[in-house]
Amino acid sequence: MENSQKANKNLIRVALATLLIGFLMQILHWPYSAGIIFTSFAVILLLYAFRFSKKKEKKPIDIIKMALVLFWTTNGLLTILNFPYTLFFQLGTGFTFIAWFAMEGTAYFMDKKGKVRNSLTEIIWNFIMVIGVLTIILGGLMHLLNWNYSIPTLTLGLTIIASFILKDIFSTPKKNEDEANNEELYS
């Protein structure tokens, strides 16, 4: 993978971590959260569009990923601006996510020969990320039901996911002999 592509990937990850921090700030009713969320969505959209435009060969999965990012970020931007008609973008996000998952979802975690390419440490970190996502979902449901400790639960989940993304940014990548073969899976 080119250095410019890797730098762009890290910038996208920083924007995602900043987006999660903005969500956390909004849950805690801290000032400037809407501005941080809006800026993060805009930066993610611009960086991913730039990354997409730099690809020489655009496969159908690349187009689906670009559509997914476009629908998701546009929905986020319009929601922050209190635009009332975001159903189209929510449906677009859902359909493109299902298409991406059907085409690439579980293959992301496999190498070319169908073997799991993650080490034990990576599997543990992925498990922690799943726990973070489930904690966010649980906190959201608790908040809808007006149960106690919903805000701390959401805060814990968002902190876990932001930590996962930041760990991923600052960890040193290991070189595999078949890295060039799996280039599409990494992008």
WOGIHU-V54647 format. One record per backbone hydrogen bond with DSSP energy under -0.5 kcal/mol. CO is the residue of the C=O (numbers start at 1). NH is the residue of the N-H. E is the energy in kcal/mol with one decimal. If there is no record, write none. Layout:
# WOGIHU-V54647
CO	NH	E
CO	NH	E
This chain:
# WOGIHU-V54647
2	6	-2.1
3	7	-2.7
4	8	-2.3
5	9	-2.2
6	10	-2.3
7	11	-2.1
8	12	-2.1
9	13	-2.0
10	14	-2.3
11	15	-2.2
12	16	-2.2
13	17	-2.5
14	18	-2.5
15	19	-2.2
16	20	-2.2
17	21	-2.1
18	22	-2.4
19	23	-2.3
20	24	-2.4
21	25	-2.5
22	26	-2.2
23	27	-2.4
24	28	-2.0
25	30	-3.0
26	29	-1.0
30	33	-0.9
32	36	-1.9
33	37	-2.6
34	38	-2.8
35	39	-2.5
36	40	-2.4
37	41	-2.6
38	42	-2.4
39	43	-2.6
40	44	-2.7
41	45	-2.4
42	46	-2.5
43	47	-2.9
44	48	-2.5
45	49	-2.3
46	50	-2.3
47	51	-2.5
48	52	-2.8
49	53	-2.4
50	54	-1.4
51	55	-0.6
52	55	-0.9
56	58	-0.6
57	59	-0.8
59	62	-0.6
59	63	-1.7
60	64	-2.2
61	65	-2.3
62	66	-2.2
63	67	-2.5
64	68	-2.5
65	69	-2.5
66	70	-2.6
67	71	-2.8
68	72	-2.6
69	73	-2.7
70	74	-2.1
71	75	-2.4
72	76	-2.1
73	77	-2.9
74	78	-2.7
75	79	-2.2
76	80	-2.1
77	81	-1.6
78	83	-3.1
79	82	-1.6
84	86	-0.8
86	90	-2.1
87	91	-2.8
88	92	-2.4
89	93	-2.2
90	94	-2.3
91	95	-2.8
92	96	-2.4
93	97	-2.1
94	98	-2.3
95	99	-2.3
96	100	-2.6
97	101	-2.9
98	102	-2.4
99	103	-1.9
100	104	-3.4
100	105	-1.1
104	108	-1.3
105	108	-0.8
106	109	-1.3
107	110	-1.5
109	117	-1.4
111	114	-1.6
115	111	-2.6
119	123	-2.3
120	124	-2.3
121	125	-2.4
122	126	-2.6
123	127	-2.3
124	128	-2.3
125	129	-2.2
126	130	-2.2
127	131	-2.4
128	132	-2.3
129	133	-2.5
130	134	-2.7
131	135	-2.3
132	136	-2.1
133	137	-2.4
134	138	-2.7
135	139	-2.8
136	140	-2.5
137	141	-2.5
138	142	-2.7
139	143	-2.2
140	144	-2.3
141	145	-1.8
142	147	-2.8
143	146	-1.2
147	150	-0.9
149	153	-1.5
150	154	-2.6
151	155	-2.7
152	156	-2.4
153	157	-2.3
154	158	-2.7
155	159	-2.2
156	160	-2.3
157	161	-2.3
158	162	-2.6
159	163	-2.3
160	164	-2.2
161	165	-2.3
162	166	-2.5
163	167	-2.6
164	168	-2.2
165	169	-1.8
166	170	-2.2
167	171	-1.3
176	179	-1.2
178	182	-1.3
180	183	-1.0
182	185	-0.5
182	186	-1.3
183	187	-1.0
